[in-house]
Amino acid sequence: MAAFESYLTDNRKRFEQDLCHWLTMASISTDSAYTGQVRQAADWLHDRIDSLGFKTEMIETCGHPIIYAESPPIPNAPTVLVYGHYDVQPPDPLDEWLTPPFEPSIRDGNVFARGATDDKGQMITHVFSVEAWQATIGDLPIQIKFLIEGEEECGSGGLHEFLDGKYDHGQVVTEKLAADIAVISDCSQYGPGMPAITYGLRGICYFELLLHGPSQDLHSGAFGGSVTNPANALSQMLASIIDSDGKIQIPGFYDDVLPLTEAEKKQFAELDFDNDAYMKQLGVNDLSGETGYSTLERRWARPTFDVNGLWSGYQGEGAKTVLPAHAGAKFSFRLVPNQNVDKITASLRDMLQKICPPGITMELVEHHGAPGFVLPLGNPFMQAASEAINQGFGQKPVHIRSGGSIPVVNSFGNKLNIDTLLLGWGQDDDNPHSPNEKFSLDDFHRGIKSSAYLWQEIGKISI
């Protein structure tokens, strides 16, 4: 691999220049005013992958296009499906950016721009690694398929329709996307100098609870005490969902929870997580959560309940003695692997209906849900990724979970029957979705190198 690594060194500046050029394209998928720049970003990526000799398509969807590309199949070798997205979040608030969000600026070894880490910078490492491999080694040792969408930041409507077969043009999409493993680089390392493989995600189920009482707001003095107050009822019902020890009270909620193994608990403990630094980072004076678990265990591997929004009654300046007619809350549960969204939804609805007080009509609205995900640490693709990252970063990766959810991982599992490697090159403080988004250029280049070694290591796996 000496010629390959020399190529990476010789082309270091060009890769950075190409990334910065792509970052100038304001591919904001949520705002129709930027449709032209979203298309420009898609065209640039399509042409870049096409130049590698891949069979490349621009698949038109109900929204922004999907770029699909594949290299020639390799007999008896694995196939990898690389997923990413070229769309970005809106940059607001603009006045908090030190430099304009679509004029990439390099400071202190980082490139600052919207999309730098989420997900243009991380995703393009896999394209550049293919270029470097072909230029110095020759044919790829595996088949690689790229599936890059332009609507991840606004719901992935086109991708979902594509996976359901709407745009297959006569070809069965499950055959088109058939692979042995998927790879996504849209997450983070554990910390500076500590590369990581994210082997587990929490799932989610999200609800809106609406309570309706009297036909209109009432005078709280004239009517209070004789009519159930929807705001009071809402507070009591939400409080009944979780106790003071952080235990969720929905019947059967924990029945299917997949517990951490002793090896996982030991692994988390060895990460030497600093609670004090975490509190300082978040601006809080104490931590809380489910009794009997560490902070990392609570964040990554235990289910949770959180109220995400509340409304009722008078919200204006000063006082108004009102008994509100309506009250509402939005709340979510983060789920762990093996928990069933439908089962929890049914049990929650039954519980809330039983405790809903007289004089109140209840509506429980289901917004979305997805199960948790975990890839066994002994999986051969996990082991290949570990060796590849060791080669690329000069440091063995730690294995972590994430408290968040990546819905496409479940889509790949359910519709394509493949697992996913989550290999993040970014850092927790890269500010995705926030002003001054950044990406370390050293980690960008380490990501390119690790990606190429990943193709080599996966090529050693027998299928």
C-alpha positions as CSV (number, residue, x, y, z in Angstrom):
1,M,0.0,0.0,0.0
2,A,3.1,2.3,-0.2
3,A,2.1,3.8,-3.6
4,F,-1.5,4.3,-2.3
5,E,-0.3,6.2,0.8
6,S,2.1,8.3,-1.3
7,Y,-0.9,9.2,-3.6
8,L,-2.8,10.4,-0.6
9,T,0.0,12.6,0.5
10,D,0.6,14.0,-3.0
11,N,-3.2,14.7,-3.5
12,R,-3.9,16.0,0.0
13,K,-4.4,19.6,-1.0
14,R,-6.5,18.7,-4.1
15,F,-8.8,16.6,-2.0
16,E,-9.3,19.6,0.4
17,Q,-9.9,22.0,-2.6
18,D,-12.5,19.6,-4.1
19,L,-14.2,19.3,-0.7
20,C,-14.3,23.1,-0.3
21,H,-15.6,23.6,-3.8
22,W,-18.5,21.2,-3.0
23,L,-19.2,22.9,0.3
24,T,-19.8,26.2,-1.6
25,M,-23.0,24.7,-3.0
26,A,-25.9,25.6,-0.7
27,S,-27.7,22.3,-1.0
28,I,-30.5,23.1,1.5
29,S,-33.2,20.5,0.8
30,T,-35.8,22.1,3.1
31,D,-36.0,25.4,1.2
32,S,-37.3,25.5,-2.4
33,A,-35.3,28.6,-3.0
34,Y,-32.2,26.5,-3.1
35,T,-33.4,23.8,-5.5
36,G,-30.9,24.9,-8.1
37,Q,-28.0,24.5,-5.7
38,V,-29.2,21.2,-4.5
39,R,-29.2,20.0,-8.1
40,Q,-25.7,21.5,-8.6
41,A,-24.4,19.5,-5.7
42,A,-26.0,16.4,-7.0
43,D,-24.6,16.9,-10.4
44,W,-21.1,17.5,-9.0
45,L,-21.2,14.2,-7.0
46,H,-22.7,12.3,-9.9
47,D,-19.9,13.4,-12.2
48,R,-17.2,12.7,-9.6
49,I,-18.4,9.1,-9.0
50,D,-19.0,8.6,-12.7
51,S,-15.4,9.5,-13.5
52,L,-14.3,6.5,-11.4
53,G,-15.8,4.1,-14.0
54,F,-18.8,3.3,-11.9
55,K,-22.2,2.6,-13.6
56,T,-23.8,5.8,-12.3
57,E,-27.5,6.9,-12.3
58,M,-29.3,10.1,-11.3
59,I,-32.6,8.8,-10.0
60,E,-35.4,11.4,-10.1
61,T,-37.8,11.3,-7.1
62,C,-40.7,13.2,-5.7
63,G,-38.1,15.6,-4.3
64,H,-34.4,15.8,-4.8
65,P,-32.6,13.1,-6.9
66,I,-30.8,10.1,-5.6
67,I,-27.4,9.2,-6.9
68,Y,-26.9,5.5,-7.4
69,A,-23.6,4.0,-8.6
70,E,-22.0,0.6,-8.7
71,S,-18.6,-0.8,-9.6
72,P,-18.4,-4.2,-11.4
73,P,-19.2,-7.2,-9.3
74,I,-16.3,-9.3,-8.0
75,P,-17.0,-13.1,-8.0
76,N,-16.9,-14.6,-4.5
77,A,-16.2,-11.2,-2.9
78,P,-18.4,-9.2,-0.7
79,T,-20.5,-6.2,-1.8
80,V,-20.7,-3.0,0.3
81,L,-23.5,-0.4,0.0
82,V,-22.2,3.1,1.0
83,Y,-25.0,5.4,2.1
84,G,-24.8,9.2,2.6
85,H,-26.5,12.5,1.8
86,Y,-25.5,15.6,0.0
87,D,-28.2,17.9,1.3
88,V,-27.5,20.1,4.3
89,Q,-29.4,22.0,7.1
90,P,-30.3,25.7,6.8
91,P,-27.5,27.8,8.2
92,D,-29.6,30.0,10.4
93,P,-28.9,32.0,12.6
94,L,-26.4,33.6,10.2
95,D,-25.2,36.2,12.6
96,E,-23.6,33.5,14.8
97,W,-21.3,32.3,12.0
98,L,-17.7,33.7,12.2
99,T,-17.4,33.2,8.4
100,P,-20.2,32.8,5.8
101,P,-21.6,29.2,5.9
102,F,-21.1,28.6,2.2
103,E,-17.7,30.2,1.9
104,P,-15.5,27.5,3.4
105,S,-12.8,28.8,5.8
106,I,-9.9,26.8,7.1
107,R,-8.9,27.7,10.7
108,D,-6.9,25.8,13.3
109,G,-6.8,22.7,11.1
110,N,-10.6,22.6,10.5
111,V,-12.7,23.5,7.6
112,F,-15.7,25.6,8.6
113,A,-18.8,25.4,6.4
114,R,-22.4,24.1,6.4
115,G,-22.2,20.4,5.5
116,A,-18.5,20.0,6.5
117,T,-19.2,17.1,8.8
118,D,-22.9,16.5,8.1
119,D,-22.5,14.8,5.7
120,K,-20.6,16.0,2.7
121,G,-17.1,15.9,4.3
122,Q,-17.5,12.4,5.8
123,M,-19.3,10.8,2.9
124,I,-16.9,12.0,0.2
125,T,-14.0,10.2,2.0
126,H,-15.3,7.0,0.5
127,V,-15.4,8.4,-3.0
128,F,-11.8,9.8,-2.7
129,S,-10.6,6.4,-1.3
130,V,-11.9,4.6,-4.4
131,E,-10.1,7.1,-6.6
132,A,-6.8,6.6,-4.7
133,W,-7.2,2.8,-4.8
134,Q,-7.8,2.7,-8.5
135,A,-5.0,5.1,-9.3
136,T,-2.3,3.1,-7.4
137,I,-3.5,-0.5,-6.8
138,G,-6.0,-1.1,-9.7
139,D,-9.2,-3.0,-9.5
140,L,-11.2,-2.9,-6.3
141,P,-11.2,-6.1,-4.2
142,I,-14.9,-5.9,-3.6
143,Q,-18.0,-4.5,-5.3
144,I,-19.0,-1.0,-4.0
145,K,-22.4,0.5,-4.4
146,F,-23.1,4.2,-3.6
147,L,-26.6,5.3,-2.5
148,I,-26.5,9.0,-1.9
149,E,-29.7,11.0,-1.3
150,G,-30.6,14.7,-1.2
151,E,-33.4,14.7,1.3
152,E,-32.0,13.3,4.6
153,E,-32.5,16.7,6.3
154,C,-36.2,16.9,5.3
155,G,-37.5,13.4,5.8
156,S,-36.0,11.2,3.0
157,G,-39.3,11.0,1.2
158,G,-37.7,10.1,-2.2
159,L,-35.5,7.5,-0.6
160,H,-38.4,5.8,1.1
161,E,-40.3,5.6,-2.1
162,F,-37.2,4.3,-3.9
163,L,-36.8,1.6,-1.3
164,D,-40.4,0.7,-1.7
165,G,-39.8,0.2,-5.5
166,K,-41.5,3.3,-7.0
167,Y,-38.5,4.3,-9.1
168,D,-37.0,0.9,-10.0
169,H,-38.0,1.1,-13.7
170,G,-38.6,-2.6,-13.9
171,Q,-35.7,-3.7,-11.8
172,V,-36.4,-5.0,-8.3
173,V,-34.8,-2.6,-5.9
174,T,-33.8,-5.3,-3.4
175,E,-31.8,-6.9,-6.2
176,K,-30.3,-3.6,-7.3
177,L,-29.2,-2.7,-3.8
178,A,-28.3,-6.3,-2.7
179,A,-25.2,-6.1,-0.5
180,D,-23.5,-7.9,2.4
181,I,-23.0,-4.9,4.6
182,A,-23.9,-1.2,4.5
183,V,-21.5,1.6,5.5
184,I,-22.5,5.0,6.8
185,S,-20.2,7.8,7.9
186,D,-22.5,10.3,9.4
187,C,-21.6,10.1,13.1
188,S,-18.7,10.9,15.4
189,Q,-15.5,9.5,17.1
190,Y,-15.6,9.1,20.8
191,G,-13.2,12.0,21.2
192,P,-10.0,13.6,19.8
193,G,-7.5,10.8,19.1
194,M,-10.2,8.2,20.0
195,P,-11.7,6.8,16.7
196,A,-14.8,4.8,17.3
197,I,-17.2,2.3,15.7
198,T,-20.8,3.0,16.7
199,Y,-22.3,-0.5,17.0
200,G,-25.7,0.3,18.5
201,L,-28.4,2.9,18.1
202,R,-31.5,3.6,20.2
203,G,-34.9,3.6,18.5
204,I,-37.7,6.1,19.0
205,C,-41.4,6.4,19.2
206,Y,-42.9,9.9,19.2
207,F,-46.4,11.0,20.3
208,E,-48.6,14.0,20.8
209,L,-51.2,13.9,23.6
210,L,-54.1,16.3,23.3
211,L,-56.6,16.8,26.1
212,H,-59.9,18.6,25.7
213,G,-62.1,19.8,28.5
214,P,-64.8,22.6,28.5
215,S,-65.9,24.0,25.2
216,Q,-64.1,27.3,25.9
217,D,-61.6,28.8,28.4
218,L,-63.3,29.5,31.7
219,H,-62.8,31.8,34.7
220,S,-60.7,29.9,37.1
221,G,-62.4,31.5,40.1
222,A,-66.0,31.0,39.0
223,F,-65.5,27.5,37.7
224,G,-62.3,26.1,39.3
225,G,-62.9,23.1,41.5
226,S,-66.0,22.0,39.6
227,V,-64.5,21.3,36.2
228,T,-61.4,19.2,35.4
229,N,-58.6,21.4,34.3
230,P,-56.9,20.0,31.1
231,A,-53.6,21.5,32.1
232,N,-53.7,19.9,35.5
233,A,-54.8,16.6,34.0
234,L,-52.0,16.7,31.4
235,S,-49.4,17.3,34.2
236,Q,-50.7,14.4,36.2
237,M,-50.8,12.0,33.2
238,L,-47.3,12.9,32.1
239,A,-45.9,12.5,35.6
240,S,-47.5,9.1,35.9
241,I,-45.3,7.8,33.0
242,I,-42.0,8.0,34.9
243,D,-41.2,7.7,38.6
244,S,-38.6,9.5,40.7
245,D,-36.0,6.7,40.0
246,G,-36.3,7.2,36.3
247,K,-38.3,4.0,35.7
248,I,-40.9,4.2,33.0
249,Q,-44.3,3.0,34.4
250,I,-46.0,1.7,31.2
251,P,-47.0,-1.9,31.8
252,G,-44.6,-4.3,30.0
253,F,-42.3,-1.5,28.9
254,Y,-39.1,-3.3,30.0
255,D,-40.2,-6.8,29.1
256,D,-38.2,-7.0,25.8
257,V,-35.2,-4.8,26.8
258,L,-31.9,-6.3,25.6
259,P,-29.6,-5.8,28.6
260,L,-26.0,-4.9,28.3
261,T,-23.5,-7.7,28.6
262,E,-20.9,-7.7,31.3
263,A,-18.3,-7.2,28.5
264,E,-20.2,-4.1,27.3
265,K,-20.4,-2.6,30.8
266,K,-16.7,-3.1,31.2
267,Q,-16.0,-1.5,27.9
268,F,-18.1,1.5,28.7
269,A,-16.4,1.9,32.1
270,E,-12.9,1.8,30.5
271,L,-13.8,4.8,28.4
272,D,-13.2,6.9,31.5
273,F,-16.1,9.2,31.0
274,D,-15.8,12.5,33.0
275,N,-19.1,13.4,34.6
276,D,-17.9,16.8,35.7
277,A,-16.7,17.8,32.2
278,Y,-20.0,16.6,30.8
279,M,-21.9,18.8,33.2
280,K,-19.7,21.7,32.4
281,Q,-20.2,21.2,28.7
282,L,-24.0,21.1,29.1
283,G,-24.2,23.9,31.7
284,V,-25.9,21.9,34.4
285,N,-25.0,21.4,38.1
286,D,-26.0,17.7,38.4
287,L,-26.9,14.7,36.4
288,S,-30.0,12.4,36.7
289,G,-31.6,9.4,35.1
290,E,-32.5,5.8,35.8
291,T,-31.1,4.6,39.1
292,G,-28.4,2.0,38.9
293,Y,-26.8,2.9,35.7
294,S,-23.8,5.1,34.6
295,T,-24.2,8.2,32.5
296,L,-23.0,6.4,29.3
297,E,-25.3,3.4,30.0
298,R,-28.2,5.8,30.4
299,R,-27.3,7.7,27.2
300,W,-26.6,4.8,25.0
301,A,-28.2,1.6,26.2
302,R,-31.2,2.3,28.4
303,P,-34.7,3.4,27.2
304,T,-35.9,6.9,28.2
305,F,-38.9,9.2,28.3
306,D,-38.8,12.9,27.5
307,V,-41.3,15.6,27.2
308,N,-40.4,17.6,24.1
309,G,-43.0,20.3,24.2
310,L,-45.9,21.6,26.3
311,W,-48.8,24.0,25.8
312,S,-52.0,25.2,27.5
313,G,-53.7,28.2,28.8
314,Y,-52.5,31.8,28.8
315,Q,-49.0,32.5,27.5
316,G,-49.0,36.3,27.3
317,E,-47.5,39.0,29.5
318,G,-48.9,39.4,33.0
319,A,-51.6,37.3,34.7
320,K,-54.9,35.9,33.4
321,T,-56.9,33.7,35.7
322,V,-58.0,31.2,33.1
323,L,-59.1,27.5,33.3
324,P,-57.9,26.4,29.8
325,A,-60.2,24.4,27.5
326,H,-57.3,22.5,26.0
327,A,-53.8,21.2,26.8
328,G,-51.2,19.3,24.8
329,A,-47.8,17.8,25.0
330,K,-45.3,16.2,22.6
331,F,-43.1,13.5,24.0
332,S,-40.9,10.7,22.9
333,F,-39.4,7.4,24.1
334,R,-35.9,6.3,23.1
335,L,-35.9,2.6,22.8
336,V,-33.2,0.0,23.0
337,P,-32.7,-3.1,20.8
338,N,-35.5,-5.7,21.0
339,Q,-38.2,-3.3,22.2
340,N,-41.3,-3.3,19.9
341,V,-42.8,0.1,18.9
342,D,-46.3,-1.3,18.3
343,K,-46.4,-3.1,21.6
344,I,-45.3,0.0,23.5
345,T,-47.7,2.2,21.7
346,A,-50.7,-0.1,22.5
347,S,-49.7,-0.3,26.2
348,L,-49.2,3.4,26.4
349,R,-52.6,4.1,24.9
350,D,-54.3,1.7,27.3
351,M,-52.5,3.2,30.3
352,L,-53.4,6.8,29.4
353,Q,-57.0,6.0,28.7
354,K,-57.3,4.3,32.1
355,I,-55.9,7.3,34.0
356,C,-57.6,10.0,31.9
357,P,-59.8,11.9,34.4
358,P,-63.5,12.5,34.0
359,G,-64.5,15.5,32.0
360,I,-61.6,15.1,29.7
361,T,-61.5,13.8,26.1
362,M,-58.1,12.4,25.1
363,E,-56.4,12.1,21.7
364,L,-53.1,10.2,21.4
365,V,-51.4,11.0,18.0
366,E,-48.6,8.7,16.8
367,H,-46.0,10.6,14.9
368,H,-43.2,8.1,14.0
369,G,-41.3,5.2,15.4
370,A,-38.3,3.0,14.7
371,P,-36.7,0.1,16.7
372,G,-33.2,0.1,18.1
373,F,-30.2,-1.4,16.4
374,V,-27.1,-3.3,17.6
375,L,-24.4,-5.1,15.6
376,P,-22.7,-7.9,17.5
377,L,-19.1,-7.0,18.3
378,G,-18.0,-10.4,16.9
379,N,-19.4,-9.7,13.4
380,P,-16.6,-10.2,10.8
381,F,-17.4,-6.8,9.2
382,M,-17.0,-5.1,12.5
383,Q,-13.6,-6.8,12.9
384,A,-12.6,-5.7,9.4
385,A,-13.6,-2.1,10.2
386,S,-11.6,-2.2,13.4
387,E,-8.5,-3.2,11.6
388,A,-9.1,-0.6,8.8
389,I,-9.5,2.2,11.3
390,N,-6.4,1.1,13.2
391,Q,-4.5,1.4,9.9
392,G,-6.0,4.7,9.0
393,F,-5.9,6.5,12.3
394,G,-2.9,4.7,13.9
395,Q,-5.2,3.9,16.8
396,K,-7.6,1.0,17.5
397,P,-11.2,2.2,17.7
398,V,-13.3,2.0,20.7
399,H,-16.8,0.6,20.4
400,I,-19.6,2.9,21.4
401,R,-23.4,3.2,21.1
402,S,-25.4,6.3,20.2
403,G,-28.4,7.5,22.0
404,G,-29.9,8.8,18.8
405,S,-31.6,7.1,15.9
406,I,-30.7,6.8,12.2
407,P,-33.9,5.6,10.5
408,V,-32.2,4.4,7.3
409,V,-30.3,1.8,9.3
410,N,-33.7,0.1,10.1
411,S,-34.8,0.5,6.5
412,F,-31.7,-1.4,5.3
413,G,-32.3,-4.1,7.9
414,N,-36.0,-4.5,7.2
415,K,-36.1,-4.0,3.4
416,L,-32.6,-5.2,2.3
417,N,-31.8,-7.6,5.1
418,I,-28.4,-6.1,5.7
419,D,-26.6,-4.7,8.8
420,T,-24.8,-1.4,8.9
421,L,-21.3,-0.3,9.9
422,L,-21.4,3.2,11.5
423,L,-18.0,4.7,11.0
424,G,-17.8,8.3,12.1
425,W,-14.8,10.5,11.3
426,G,-16.2,13.6,13.0
427,Q,-16.2,14.9,16.6
428,D,-19.0,15.6,19.0
429,D,-18.2,19.4,18.9
430,D,-18.4,19.7,15.1
431,N,-21.6,21.7,15.4
432,P,-23.8,19.8,12.9
433,H,-27.1,21.7,12.5
434,S,-25.6,24.7,14.3
435,P,-23.5,27.7,13.4
436,N,-19.8,27.3,12.7
437,E,-20.0,23.6,11.6
438,K,-16.6,22.2,11.2
439,F,-14.6,19.1,10.3
440,S,-11.0,18.4,11.1
441,L,-8.9,18.1,7.9
442,D,-6.6,15.6,9.6
443,D,-9.6,13.4,10.4
444,F,-10.9,14.0,6.8
445,H,-7.6,12.5,5.4
446,R,-7.6,9.7,8.0
447,G,-11.1,8.9,6.9
448,I,-10.0,8.5,3.3
449,K,-7.2,6.2,4.4
450,S,-9.4,4.2,6.7
451,S,-12.0,3.8,3.9
452,A,-9.5,2.3,1.5
453,Y,-8.2,-0.1,4.2
454,L,-11.8,-1.0,4.8
455,W,-12.2,-2.2,1.2
456,Q,-9.0,-4.3,1.7
457,E,-10.1,-5.9,5.0
458,I,-13.6,-6.6,3.8
459,G,-12.1,-8.2,0.7
460,K,-10.6,-10.9,3.0
461,I,-14.0,-12.0,4.3
462,S,-15.4,-15.2,2.8
463,I,-19.1,-15.0,1.8
